[in-house]
Amino acid sequence: MIADTCLDQAVELEKRFNAAQKIADQAAELALQHFANRNALDIDTKRHPQDVVSEADKAVEQKICSLISESFPEDAQLGEEFGYVEGLTGYTWVIDPIDGTAPFLNGLPGWCVCIAVTDKDGPAIGIIDVPVLGERFAAMRGKGTTLNGLPVRVTDRFNLQTGMLGVGANDRVTPKQIGKMFEDLMSAGVSYTRYGSGALMLAWVAAGRLVGYVEPLMSAWDCMAAYCLIEEAGGKVLPFPTTENPSAPYPVLGAAPQVYDEVMKITQITQFAEQA
């Protein structure tokens, strides 16, 4: 009976993984069309002037949600732009239509489309498509992580001093706290980088390009797809609670095993959970 249940779960995940790939194809194509026409897009702000959203973000999320609803109408959905819709199956699609809206609007290539599926055990499917760069990161629980169809792993070559750590920050944490985190990283001799898309930097961890990525507070749609990528690529992630309030931000850390504990110690990243 247990074996039958596991087989059924594997079949259900496979169906959603295959669908997620096709949905990502259409979402990436639509996002690219808007990117080519970005100077004509209407732009709004959310929490503050630097937290921007465009009609492209909304259109791509609507496209993704519509395609999910056609194939899996009883699955839950959680999107950055349109929030949470409850489901009945135990599966939740977690969507960031364009992570890195600022790079997108400024004509930079470092933005991506993120689609994840979670279940009671956490992230089970992760797709991160980077349309301008022509890269597709994909993972399903138990099947490993691929980049454009080829297997990738977290790095085992570099540490925090010889490799690069991705770092993110936003207005949910005070400048003083962010400054202290950067000061501690620099004092430890850590080589770090910051880019416009946290999800993309997390994907780079899975591909072995960064040794890790840390951010005091992120939302589930920013990290769930990449968390699946990292775990399936042999990395470690800080558990992200989504049961009580799916939209609440939480500290994020994904890293190669050899640096995970050191990043935790230097940044004390879990201290920010109380601000979530």
LOPA-311988 format. One line per field, with one value per residue: residue number from 1; residue in three letters; x, y, z of N, C-alpha, C in turn. Coordinates in Angstrom, 2 decimals. Each point is the difference from the previous one (the first is absolute). Layout:
N
num = NUM|...
residu = Ala|...
nc1 = X|...
nc2 = Y|...
nc3 = Z|...
cac1 = X|...
cac2 = Y|...
cac3 = Z|...
cc1 = X|...
cc2 = Y|...
cc3 = Z|...
//
This chain:
276
num = 1|2|3|4|5|6|7|8|9|10|11|12|13|14|15|16|17|18|19|20|21|22|23|24|25|26|27|28|29|30|31|32|33|34|35|36|37|38|39|40|41|42|43|44|45|46|47|48|49|50|51|52|53|54|55|56|57|58|59|60|61|62|63|64|65|66|67|68|69|70|71|72|73|74|75|76|77|78|79|80|81|82|83|84|85|86|87|88|89|90|91|92|93|94|95|96|97|98|99|100|101|102|103|104|105|106|107|108|109|110|111|112|113|114|115|116|117|118|119|120|121|122|123|124|125|126|127|128|129|130|131|132|133|134|135|136|137|138|139|140|141|142|143|144|145|146|147|148|149|150|151|152|153|154|155|156|157|158|159|160|161|162|163|164|165|166|167|168|169|170|171|172|173|174|175|176|177|178|179|180|181|182|183|184|185|186|187|188|189|190|191|192|193|194|195|196|197|198|199|200|201|202|203|204|205|206|207|208|209|210|211|212|213|214|215|216|217|218|219|220|221|222|223|224|225|226|227|228|229|230|231|232|233|234|235|236|237|238|239|240|241|242|243|244|245|246|247|248|249|250|251|252|253|254|255|256|257|258|259|260|261|262|263|264|265|266|267|268|269|270|271|272|273|274|275|276
residu = Met|Ile|Ala|Asp|Thr|Cys|Leu|Asp|Gln|Ala|Val|Glu|Leu|Glu|Lys|Arg|Phe|Asn|Ala|Ala|Gln|Lys|Ile|Ala|Asp|Gln|Ala|Ala|Glu|Leu|Ala|Leu|Gln|His|Phe|Ala|Asn|Arg|Asn|Ala|Leu|Asp|Ile|Asp|Thr|Lys|Arg|His|Pro|Gln|Asp|Val|Val|Ser|Glu|Ala|Asp|Lys|Ala|Val|Glu|Gln|Lys|Ile|Cys|Ser|Leu|Ile|Ser|Glu|Ser|Phe|Pro|Glu|Asp|Ala|Gln|Leu|Gly|Glu|Glu|Phe|Gly|Tyr|Val|Glu|Gly|Leu|Thr|Gly|Tyr|Thr|Trp|Val|Ile|Asp|Pro|Ile|Asp|Gly|Thr|Ala|Pro|Phe|Leu|Asn|Gly|Leu|Pro|Gly|Trp|Cys|Val|Cys|Ile|Ala|Val|Thr|Asp|Lys|Asp|Gly|Pro|Ala|Ile|Gly|Ile|Ile|Asp|Val|Pro|Val|Leu|Gly|Glu|Arg|Phe|Ala|Ala|Met|Arg|Gly|Lys|Gly|Thr|Thr|Leu|Asn|Gly|Leu|Pro|Val|Arg|Val|Thr|Asp|Arg|Phe|Asn|Leu|Gln|Thr|Gly|Met|Leu|Gly|Val|Gly|Ala|Asn|Asp|Arg|Val|Thr|Pro|Lys|Gln|Ile|Gly|Lys|Met|Phe|Glu|Asp|Leu|Met|Ser|Ala|Gly|Val|Ser|Tyr|Thr|Arg|Tyr|Gly|Ser|Gly|Ala|Leu|Met|Leu|Ala|Trp|Val|Ala|Ala|Gly|Arg|Leu|Val|Gly|Tyr|Val|Glu|Pro|Leu|Met|Ser|Ala|Trp|Asp|Cys|Met|Ala|Ala|Tyr|Cys|Leu|Ile|Glu|Glu|Ala|Gly|Gly|Lys|Val|Leu|Pro|Phe|Pro|Thr|Thr|Glu|Asn|Pro|Ser|Ala|Pro|Tyr|Pro|Val|Leu|Gly|Ala|Ala|Pro|Gln|Val|Tyr|Asp|Glu|Val|Met|Lys|Ile|Thr|Gln|Ile|Thr|Gln|Phe|Ala|Glu|Gln|Ala
nc1 = 0.83|1.07|0.41|-1.27|-0.04|1.21|-0.45|-1.15|0.73|0.82|-1.08|-0.60|1.16|0.15|-1.30|0.20|1.03|-0.59|-1.11|0.77|0.63|-1.15|-0.46|1.17|-0.15|-1.29|0.27|1.06|-0.75|-1.03|0.81|0.54|-1.24|-0.33|1.04|-0.34|-1.13|1.06|0.45|-0.90|0.61|-1.21|0.46|-0.19|-0.22|0.68|0.92|0.83|0.59|0.87|-1.14|0.45|-1.12|0.08|-0.62|1.31|0.35|-0.98|0.37|1.27|-0.26|-0.77|0.97|0.94|-0.69|-0.26|1.25|0.37|-0.89|0.47|1.21|0.09|-1.30|0.33|1.09|0.67|-0.12|1.28|-0.45|1.08|-0.61|-0.48|1.04|-0.73|-0.10|-0.91|0.51|-0.17|1.06|0.38|-0.22|1.06|-0.48|1.30|-0.44|1.14|-0.90|0.52|0.95|0.12|-1.11|0.81|0.76|-1.15|-0.44|1.20|-0.55|0.13|0.91|0.34|-1.01|-0.98|-0.52|-0.70|0.04|-0.69|0.14|-0.78|0.38|-0.54|0.85|-0.60|1.04|-0.84|-0.28|1.03|-0.54|1.21|-0.72|1.14|-1.06|0.51|0.34|-1.25|-0.29|-0.12|-0.21|0.12|-0.93|0.00|-0.69|1.22|-0.03|0.50|1.00|-0.64|0.96|-1.07|-0.56|1.06|0.40|-0.38|1.05|-0.24|0.75|1.00|0.24|-1.00|0.61|-0.28|1.24|-0.12|-1.22|-1.24|-0.39|-1.19|-0.29|-1.13|-0.72|-0.89|-1.08|-0.20|1.29|0.35|0.36|-0.23|-1.07|-0.37|0.29|-0.59|-0.96|0.02|0.00|-0.88|-0.65|0.17|-0.32|-0.88|0.26|-1.32|0.11|-0.71|-1.19|-0.52|-1.13|-0.65|0.35|-0.64|-1.09|0.49|0.34|-1.18|-0.49|0.75|-0.56|-1.19|0.37|0.35|-0.75|-0.84|0.74|-0.71|-1.18|0.00|-1.20|-0.01|-0.72|-0.59|-0.72|-1.00|-0.67|0.83|-0.34|-1.29|-0.04|0.73|-0.81|-0.95|0.40|0.15|-1.14|-0.58|0.69|-0.47|-0.74|0.14|-1.22|-0.24|-0.63|-1.00|-0.57|-0.96|-0.13|0.49|1.01|-0.52|-0.53|0.19|0.83|1.17|0.94|0.90|0.35|0.75|0.64|1.24|0.00|1.14|-0.95|-0.96|0.65|1.02|-0.80|-0.56|1.23|0.49|-1.04|-0.02|-0.18|-0.06|0.88|-0.02|-0.14|0.45|0.62|-0.18
nc2 = -1.21|-0.01|-1.11|-0.41|0.45|-0.50|-1.09|0.07|0.26|-0.98|-0.71|0.39|-0.19|-1.15|-0.17|0.44|-0.80|-0.94|0.20|0.02|-0.97|-0.53|0.12|-0.42|-0.90|-0.11|-0.16|-0.73|-0.60|-0.02|-0.42|-0.78|-0.26|-0.06|-0.82|-0.50|0.09|-0.18|0.78|-0.84|-0.73|-0.21|0.89|-0.85|0.55|-0.79|-0.64|0.26|1.16|-0.72|-0.21|-0.28|0.22|-0.78|0.48|-0.09|0.39|0.89|0.36|-0.09|0.59|0.87|0.06|0.05|0.85|0.61|-0.19|0.39|0.97|0.10|-0.26|0.90|-0.02|-1.15|0.32|0.27|1.32|0.34|1.20|0.60|0.01|-1.24|-0.32|-0.45|-1.12|-0.35|-1.19|-1.14|0.10|1.06|0.31|0.79|0.70|0.25|1.22|0.24|0.78|1.02|-0.83|1.21|0.55|0.44|-1.11|-0.63|0.92|-0.28|-1.08|-0.45|-0.94|0.49|-0.43|-0.53|-1.06|0.05|-1.32|-0.15|-1.24|0.28|-0.88|-0.96|-0.49|1.04|0.67|-0.28|1.18|0.22|1.05|0.33|0.82|0.11|0.64|1.12|-0.75|-0.38|0.16|-1.31|0.40|-1.30|-0.30|-1.30|-0.07|-0.33|1.04|0.76|0.82|0.65|0.32|0.44|-0.80|0.68|-1.08|0.65|0.43|0.13|1.07|-0.80|0.96|0.85|0.89|0.57|-0.40|-1.18|-0.22|0.07|0.82|-0.41|1.29|-0.05|1.06|0.40|0.75|-1.31|0.23|0.50|1.19|0.30|-0.79|0.52|1.23|-0.41|-0.52|1.08|0.74|-0.85|0.04|1.31|0.06|-0.88|1.03|0.19|-0.65|1.13|-0.28|1.06|-0.64|0.34|-1.27|-0.07|-0.22|0.91|0.78|-0.34|0.24|1.08|-0.01|-0.34|0.95|0.30|1.04|-0.13|0.29|1.13|0.13|1.23|0.05|1.12|0.54|-1.12|0.07|-0.83|0.93|0.63|-0.98|-0.31|0.58|1.02|-0.02|-0.30|0.99|0.75|-0.40|0.07|1.13|-0.47|1.11|0.99|-0.02|1.25|-0.86|0.00|0.55|-0.74|-0.78|0.80|0.62|-0.53|1.19|-0.49|1.04|-0.56|-0.18|0.26|-1.28|0.02|-1.15|-0.05|-1.31|0.19|0.85|-0.89|-0.80|0.25|-0.08|-1.06|-0.39|0.34|-0.40|-1.10|-0.60|-0.98|0.92|0.01|-1.26|0.60|0.46|-1.30
nc3 = 0.00|0.84|-0.60|0.06|1.26|0.23|-0.64|0.65|1.10|-0.35|-0.31|1.11|0.63|-0.62|0.20|1.23|0.09|-0.71|0.74|1.10|-0.65|-0.38|1.24|0.44|-0.97|0.28|1.30|-0.30|-0.91|0.84|0.97|-0.90|-0.36|1.28|0.17|-1.17|0.72|0.79|-0.97|-0.46|0.92|0.51|0.90|1.02|1.20|0.85|0.73|-1.01|-0.31|0.74|0.63|-1.22|-0.66|-1.04|-1.07|-0.28|1.26|-0.08|-1.21|0.36|1.18|-0.60|-0.90|0.93|0.74|-1.14|-0.37|1.21|0.00|-1.22|0.49|0.99|-0.30|0.59|-0.69|1.13|0.06|-0.02|-0.34|-0.48|-1.17|0.05|0.78|1.03|-0.70|0.89|0.33|-0.66|-0.77|0.71|-1.27|0.13|-1.01|0.02|-0.27|-0.60|-0.59|0.68|0.38|0.54|0.47|0.96|0.01|0.09|0.83|0.50|-0.56|1.24|-0.19|1.20|-0.69|0.69|-0.56|1.12|-0.10|1.11|0.44|1.03|0.94|0.72|-0.90|-0.58|-0.50|-0.97|-0.55|-0.79|-0.58|-0.42|-0.75|-0.68|-0.48|0.50|1.04|-0.28|1.30|0.19|1.25|0.21|0.90|0.29|1.11|0.37|-0.85|0.97|-0.23|-0.95|-0.86|-0.66|0.91|0.42|0.66|1.10|0.69|1.31|0.18|-0.23|-0.87|0.25|0.80|1.17|0.12|-0.58|0.45|-0.49|0.96|-0.40|0.00|0.68|-0.26|0.90|-0.21|0.00|-0.24|1.17|-0.51|1.26|-0.05|-1.15|0.46|1.12|-0.76|-0.78|1.09|0.51|-1.15|-0.09|1.28|-0.48|-0.81|0.10|-1.14|-0.14|-0.50|-0.60|-0.33|-1.08|-0.15|1.16|-0.72|-0.83|1.02|0.48|-1.21|0.07|1.21|-0.49|-0.85|1.25|-0.38|1.01|1.07|-0.04|0.58|0.49|0.59|0.75|-1.01|-0.41|-1.10|0.21|-0.70|0.86|0.84|-0.08|-1.19|0.45|1.05|-0.87|-0.79|1.08|0.56|-1.19|0.16|1.15|-0.04|0.87|0.53|0.36|0.83|-0.86|1.09|-0.52|1.07|0.94|-0.58|-1.10|0.22|1.22|0.12|-0.34|0.96|-0.95|-0.05|-1.08|0.21|-0.48|0.24|-0.66|-0.44|-0.01|0.84|-0.80|-1.05|0.53|0.32|-1.18|-0.70|0.79|-1.16|0.90|0.40|-1.33|0.42|1.09|-1.09|-0.21
cac1 = -0.83|0.89|0.66|-0.98|-0.17|1.20|-0.06|-1.02|0.55|1.01|-0.72|-0.61|1.06|0.49|-0.99|0.13|1.32|-0.10|-0.85|0.72|0.95|-0.75|-0.49|1.15|0.28|-0.92|0.22|1.26|-0.25|-0.78|0.86|0.94|-0.72|-0.11|1.36|0.33|-0.85|0.00|-0.09|-1.41|-0.76|-0.45|0.73|-0.53|0.84|-0.71|0.28|0.82|0.28|0.89|-0.71|-0.82|-0.72|-0.45|-1.09|0.57|-0.08|-1.39|-0.43|0.66|-0.59|-1.35|0.19|0.41|-1.12|-1.03|0.44|-0.07|-1.41|-0.52|0.46|-0.07|-0.91|-0.16|1.24|0.10|0.93|0.51|0.76|0.43|-0.86|-1.43|-0.24|-0.20|-1.29|0.04|-0.24|-0.51|0.82|1.25|1.06|-0.09|0.88|0.54|0.31|0.51|-0.01|1.26|0.83|0.98|-0.74|0.84|0.84|-0.88|-0.44|1.18|0.62|1.08|-0.41|-0.10|-1.33|-0.40|-1.36|0.12|-1.19|0.27|-1.12|0.31|-0.97|0.17|1.41|0.77|0.14|0.08|0.31|0.51|0.38|0.40|0.36|0.67|-0.23|1.00|1.23|-0.27|0.30|-1.13|0.34|-1.18|0.19|-1.12|0.48|0.53|0.45|1.16|-0.17|0.62|0.09|-0.19|-0.05|1.21|0.07|0.89|0.13|0.64|1.45|0.78|1.35|0.27|-0.55|-0.48|1.08|0.46|-1.16|-0.79|-1.27|-1.03|-0.63|-1.13|-0.54|-1.13|-0.44|-0.63|1.00|0.55|1.34|1.00|0.15|0.64|1.38|0.71|0.20|1.08|1.24|0.44|0.47|1.28|0.97|0.33|0.70|-0.91|-0.19|-1.43|-0.54|-1.44|-0.56|-1.38|-0.97|0.38|-0.29|1.04|1.21|-0.22|0.19|1.45|0.53|-0.26|0.85|1.41|0.62|0.17|0.07|-1.22|-0.76|-0.65|-0.79|-0.72|-1.42|-0.50|-1.31|0.05|0.08|1.36|0.99|-0.43|0.52|1.44|0.27|-0.05|1.21|1.19|-0.03|0.23|1.38|0.89|0.21|-0.82|-0.81|-0.66|-1.42|-0.84|-1.38|-1.03|-1.32|-0.88|-0.22|0.83|0.59|0.91|1.43|0.76|1.41|0.32|1.39|0.27|1.45|0.72|0.11|1.23|-0.03|-1.31|0.07|0.80|-0.87|-0.95|0.70|0.41|-1.14|-1.07|-1.13|-1.29|-0.45|-0.94|-1.31|-0.94|-0.51|-0.84
cac2 = 1.21|1.15|0.07|0.52|1.42|0.69|-0.02|0.99|1.33|0.21|0.23|1.33|0.99|-0.03|0.71|1.43|0.42|0.14|1.16|1.21|0.32|0.59|1.30|0.91|0.38|1.05|1.18|0.63|0.64|1.21|0.96|0.55|0.96|1.23|0.54|0.71|1.20|0.44|1.45|0.40|-0.65|0.75|-0.42|0.43|-0.35|-0.73|0.48|1.20|0.35|-0.95|-1.29|0.29|-1.07|0.48|-0.78|-1.27|-0.92|-0.42|-0.78|-1.31|-0.81|-0.42|-1.07|-1.21|-0.48|-0.52|-1.31|-0.95|-0.28|-0.88|-1.38|-0.43|0.99|-0.16|0.35|1.36|0.88|1.14|0.84|1.28|1.13|-0.21|-0.62|-1.42|-0.64|-1.31|-1.17|-1.19|-1.18|-0.03|0.60|1.44|0.62|1.25|0.67|1.37|0.12|0.62|0.36|0.94|0.97|1.18|-0.29|-0.16|1.30|0.77|-0.61|-0.91|-1.39|-0.83|-0.21|-1.38|-0.49|-1.05|-0.83|-1.11|-0.75|-0.51|-0.88|-0.02|-0.19|1.15|0.19|-1.27|0.32|1.35|0.43|1.40|0.26|1.29|0.10|0.74|-0.79|-1.31|-1.04|-0.59|-0.84|-0.82|-1.09|-0.66|-0.77|-1.33|-0.14|0.84|1.32|0.16|1.30|-0.30|-1.44|-0.68|0.00|0.92|-0.21|1.08|-0.11|-0.57|0.51|1.29|0.35|1.39|0.93|-0.21|0.09|1.22|-0.12|0.95|0.66|0.85|0.84|0.84|0.96|-0.65|-0.01|1.34|0.18|-0.30|-1.46|-0.44|0.44|-0.90|-1.29|0.18|0.20|-1.30|-0.79|0.55|-0.29|-1.42|-0.21|-0.63|0.66|-0.06|0.76|0.29|0.14|0.47|-1.09|-0.98|-1.34|-0.38|-0.30|-1.31|-0.98|-0.09|-0.88|-1.37|-0.28|0.05|1.28|0.66|-0.99|0.11|1.24|0.30|1.24|0.02|-0.30|-0.18|-0.64|-1.37|-0.02|0.32|-1.02|-1.39|-0.71|-0.16|-0.94|-1.34|-0.13|-0.14|-1.29|-1.08|0.11|-0.39|1.09|0.09|1.21|0.30|-0.27|1.17|-0.35|0.61|-0.54|0.92|1.18|-0.29|1.19|0.66|-0.14|-0.78|-0.06|-0.98|-0.39|-1.21|-0.02|-1.26|-0.50|0.37|1.38|0.30|0.34|1.21|1.13|0.13|0.58|1.38|0.90|-0.18|0.30|-0.34|1.09|0.86|-0.65|0.71|1.17|-0.46
cac3 = 0.00|0.05|-1.30|-0.95|0.27|-0.49|-1.46|-0.40|0.22|-1.04|-1.25|0.09|-0.14|-1.38|-0.82|0.26|-0.49|-1.46|-0.26|0.39|-1.06|-1.11|0.45|0.02|-1.40|-0.43|0.85|-0.42|-1.29|0.25|0.71|-0.99|-0.84|0.79|0.18|-1.23|-0.05|1.39|0.13|-0.11|1.06|1.17|1.19|1.28|1.14|1.05|1.36|-0.02|-1.40|-0.67|-0.12|-1.17|-0.69|-1.31|-0.59|-0.45|1.13|0.17|-1.17|0.01|1.07|-0.45|-0.98|0.73|0.82|-0.89|-0.50|1.12|0.28|-1.06|0.16|1.40|0.58|1.45|0.69|0.51|-0.71|0.74|-0.92|0.56|-0.35|0.24|1.29|0.28|-0.29|0.66|-0.82|0.66|-0.29|0.76|-0.82|-0.18|-0.99|0.53|-1.27|-0.14|-1.46|-0.40|1.15|-0.53|-0.81|-0.27|-1.16|-1.16|-0.51|-0.41|-1.16|0.39|-0.27|1.20|0.57|-0.28|0.29|1.02|0.24|0.92|0.57|1.33|0.64|1.46|0.32|-0.44|-1.45|-0.72|-1.39|-0.18|-1.35|-0.13|-1.39|-0.19|-1.44|-0.77|-0.01|-0.59|0.98|0.71|1.14|0.28|0.95|0.63|1.15|-0.27|-1.39|-0.27|-0.60|-1.32|-0.65|-1.42|-0.19|0.46|1.47|0.70|1.43|0.75|-0.07|1.10|-0.24|0.63|1.30|0.04|-0.32|-1.37|-0.87|0.14|0.69|-0.39|1.14|-0.33|1.08|-0.40|1.00|1.15|1.06|0.10|-0.56|1.03|0.09|-1.24|0.08|0.92|-0.67|-0.96|0.76|0.52|-1.14|-0.43|1.05|-0.12|-1.26|-0.96|-1.29|-0.24|-1.12|0.10|-1.33|0.07|0.20|1.00|-0.50|-0.94|0.77|0.61|-1.06|-0.23|1.04|-0.45|-1.15|0.39|-0.35|1.28|1.09|0.78|-0.09|1.27|0.05|1.28|-0.15|-1.36|-0.09|-0.52|-1.47|-0.39|0.34|0.01|-1.17|0.15|1.10|-0.59|-0.81|0.85|0.70|-0.96|-0.48|1.08|0.95|1.21|0.07|1.26|-0.18|-0.21|0.38|-0.84|0.34|0.71|-0.85|-1.17|-0.59|0.94|-0.33|0.97|-0.39|-1.04|-0.18|-0.78|-0.13|-0.06|1.38|0.69|0.47|0.57|1.43|0.16|-0.35|1.11|1.16|-0.27|-0.24|1.00|-0.86|0.60|0.90|-0.70|-0.07|0.89|-0.71|-1.10
cc1 = 0.86|0.70|-0.93|-0.20|1.18|0.01|-1.00|0.54|1.03|-0.65|-0.60|1.05|0.52|-0.94|0.17|1.35|-0.04|-0.84|0.73|1.01|-0.72|-0.55|1.13|0.38|-0.87|0.20|1.26|-0.17|-0.76|0.85|0.99|-0.67|-0.15|1.36|0.41|-0.75|-0.01|-0.15|-1.44|-0.85|-0.45|0.68|-0.67|1.03|-0.86|0.37|0.75|0.40|0.92|-0.65|-1.02|-0.67|-0.51|-1.18|0.51|-0.06|-1.41|-0.46|0.61|-0.57|-1.41|0.08|0.34|-1.18|-1.11|0.37|-0.02|-1.45|-0.62|0.34|-0.18|-0.88|-0.15|1.29|-0.07|1.02|0.41|0.89|0.35|-1.02|-1.46|-0.30|-0.30|-1.41|0.07|-0.29|-0.44|0.94|1.24|1.19|-0.26|1.02|0.41|0.68|0.59|0.15|1.27|0.75|1.18|-0.68|0.85|0.99|-0.81|-0.33|1.16|0.79|1.16|-0.47|-0.33|-1.36|-0.49|-1.47|0.13|-1.33|0.41|-1.29|0.46|-1.09|0.30|1.46|0.88|0.09|0.21|0.37|0.51|0.41|0.38|0.51|0.56|-0.04|1.11|1.30|-0.19|0.33|-1.27|0.55|-1.26|0.34|-1.33|0.55|0.44|0.59|1.22|-0.38|0.71|0.04|0.00|0.14|1.21|0.11|0.99|-0.01|0.55|1.50|0.58|1.44|0.34|-0.58|-0.39|1.08|0.45|-1.14|-0.73|-1.35|-0.95|-0.69|-1.13|-0.47|-1.18|-0.46|-0.67|0.94|0.68|1.39|1.11|0.25|0.71|1.48|0.83|0.28|1.14|1.34|0.55|0.53|1.38|1.09|0.46|0.71|-0.84|-0.07|-1.46|-0.40|-1.49|-0.52|-1.49|-1.05|0.53|-0.23|1.09|1.30|-0.12|0.17|1.48|0.69|-0.16|0.93|1.48|0.70|0.24|0.07|-1.26|-0.70|-0.74|-0.74|-0.84|-1.47|-0.35|-1.39|0.13|0.17|1.40|0.95|-0.45|0.53|1.49|0.36|-0.03|1.25|1.22|0.02|0.29|1.41|1.01|0.28|-0.92|-0.77|-0.57|-1.49|-0.83|-1.44|-1.02|-1.41|-0.93|-0.36|0.88|0.72|1.02|1.46|0.73|1.47|0.28|1.51|0.02|1.48|0.53|0.25|1.21|-0.01|-1.28|0.10|0.78|-0.81|-1.02|0.64|0.34|-1.19|-1.05|-1.36|-1.35|-0.52|-1.07|-1.42|-1.03|-0.57|-0.94|-1.46
cc2 = 1.26|0.19|0.57|1.50|0.80|0.06|1.02|1.42|0.34|0.31|1.41|1.09|0.06|0.75|1.51|0.52|0.22|1.21|1.30|0.41|0.69|1.39|1.02|0.44|1.18|1.28|0.74|0.73|1.30|1.06|0.65|1.02|1.33|0.66|0.81|1.32|0.73|1.52|0.51|-0.57|0.99|-0.58|0.58|-0.33|-0.71|0.60|1.33|0.27|-0.97|-1.37|0.14|-1.26|0.58|-0.84|-1.34|-1.04|-0.58|-0.89|-1.40|-0.88|-0.46|-1.15|-1.31|-0.58|-0.60|-1.39|-1.05|-0.42|-0.92|-1.46|-0.53|0.97|-0.09|0.23|1.43|0.79|1.15|0.81|1.33|1.11|-0.19|-0.87|-1.48|-0.44|-1.41|-1.13|-1.19|-1.20|-0.14|0.55|1.50|0.46|1.37|0.74|1.39|0.23|0.62|0.36|0.82|1.01|1.22|-0.26|-0.13|1.36|0.85|-0.66|-0.92|-1.45|-0.83|-0.02|-1.38|-0.23|-1.19|-0.72|-1.16|-0.72|-0.53|-0.96|-0.02|-0.14|1.15|0.13|-1.33|0.17|1.43|0.25|1.48|0.19|1.41|0.31|0.69|-0.80|-1.39|-1.15|-0.46|-0.93|-0.78|-1.12|-0.55|-0.90|-1.41|-0.19|0.88|1.32|0.07|1.47|-0.27|-1.49|-0.77|0.09|1.04|-0.32|1.26|-0.22|-0.73|0.48|1.22|0.08|1.48|1.02|-0.13|0.05|1.32|-0.32|1.05|0.56|0.88|0.80|0.78|0.84|-0.62|-0.04|1.37|0.10|-0.34|-1.50|-0.55|0.37|-0.90|-1.34|0.10|0.19|-1.34|-0.88|0.48|-0.30|-1.45|-0.32|-0.65|0.84|-0.14|0.85|0.20|0.28|0.29|-1.06|-1.00|-1.42|-0.48|-0.32|-1.34|-1.12|-0.19|-0.82|-1.46|-0.40|0.07|1.29|0.87|-1.08|0.04|1.32|0.20|1.33|-0.02|-0.36|-0.06|-0.62|-1.37|-0.04|0.34|-1.19|-1.44|-0.80|-0.29|-0.94|-1.44|-0.25|-0.30|-1.35|-1.16|0.04|-0.29|1.07|-0.07|1.32|0.16|-0.23|1.28|-0.37|0.70|-0.38|1.04|1.22|-0.14|1.22|0.69|-0.20|-0.74|0.01|-1.14|-0.24|-1.30|-0.04|-1.40|-0.47|0.52|1.43|0.33|0.46|1.28|1.24|0.25|0.71|1.45|0.95|-0.04|0.23|-0.27|1.10|0.86|-0.60|0.74|1.25|-0.38|0.37
cc3 = 0.00|-1.34|-1.06|0.18|-0.52|-1.52|-0.51|0.14|-1.07|-1.34|-0.01|-0.15|-1.43|-0.92|0.16|-0.48|-1.51|-0.37|0.31|-1.07|-1.16|0.37|0.01|-1.40|-0.42|0.81|-0.42|-1.32|0.17|0.69|-0.96|-0.91|0.73|0.18|-1.23|-0.11|1.35|0.17|-0.07|1.14|1.07|1.24|1.24|1.09|1.04|1.35|0.01|-1.45|-0.73|-0.20|-1.13|-0.54|-1.32|-0.47|-0.52|1.10|0.12|-1.15|0.01|1.10|-0.38|-0.99|0.70|0.77|-0.86|-0.51|1.10|0.25|-1.05|0.26|1.43|0.79|1.51|0.78|0.50|-0.82|0.92|-0.94|0.63|-0.23|0.41|1.21|-0.03|-0.34|0.55|-0.99|0.85|-0.08|0.89|-0.78|-0.15|-1.03|0.53|-1.15|0.23|-1.50|-0.57|1.28|-0.52|-0.91|-0.34|-1.14|-1.29|-0.61|-0.49|-1.12|0.31|-0.13|1.23|0.65|-0.43|0.34|0.94|0.20|0.89|0.33|1.34|0.46|1.49|0.42|-0.48|-1.51|-0.72|-1.47|-0.05|-1.44|0.07|-1.42|-0.11|-1.49|-0.79|-0.12|-0.59|0.92|0.71|1.09|0.38|0.97|0.44|1.10|-0.41|-1.37|-0.33|-0.66|-1.34|-0.39|-1.50|-0.29|0.48|1.53|0.54|1.49|0.65|-0.01|1.21|-0.06|0.86|1.41|-0.01|-0.38|-1.46|-1.02|0.22|0.64|-0.55|1.23|-0.51|1.20|-0.55|1.17|1.21|1.21|0.01|-0.64|1.00|0.10|-1.25|0.01|0.91|-0.66|-1.01|0.70|0.50|-1.12|-0.45|1.01|-0.05|-1.31|-1.08|-1.27|-0.39|-1.20|0.21|-1.41|0.13|0.27|1.01|-0.47|-0.95|0.72|0.71|-1.04|-0.30|1.08|-0.43|-1.14|0.33|-0.32|1.23|1.09|0.86|-0.27|1.31|-0.12|1.27|-0.10|-1.47|0.08|-0.65|-1.51|-0.50|0.12|-0.15|-1.19|0.16|1.15|-0.51|-0.83|0.87|0.71|-0.95|-0.59|1.10|1.02|1.20|-0.01|1.40|-0.18|-0.03|0.33|-0.87|0.44|0.62|-0.85|-1.23|-0.57|0.90|-0.41|1.12|-0.44|-0.98|-0.04|-0.80|-0.29|-0.24|1.44|0.76|0.53|0.77|1.46|0.24|-0.34|1.10|1.18|-0.22|-0.06|1.10|-0.68|0.64|0.93|-0.65|-0.06|0.84|-0.64|-1.13|0.24
//
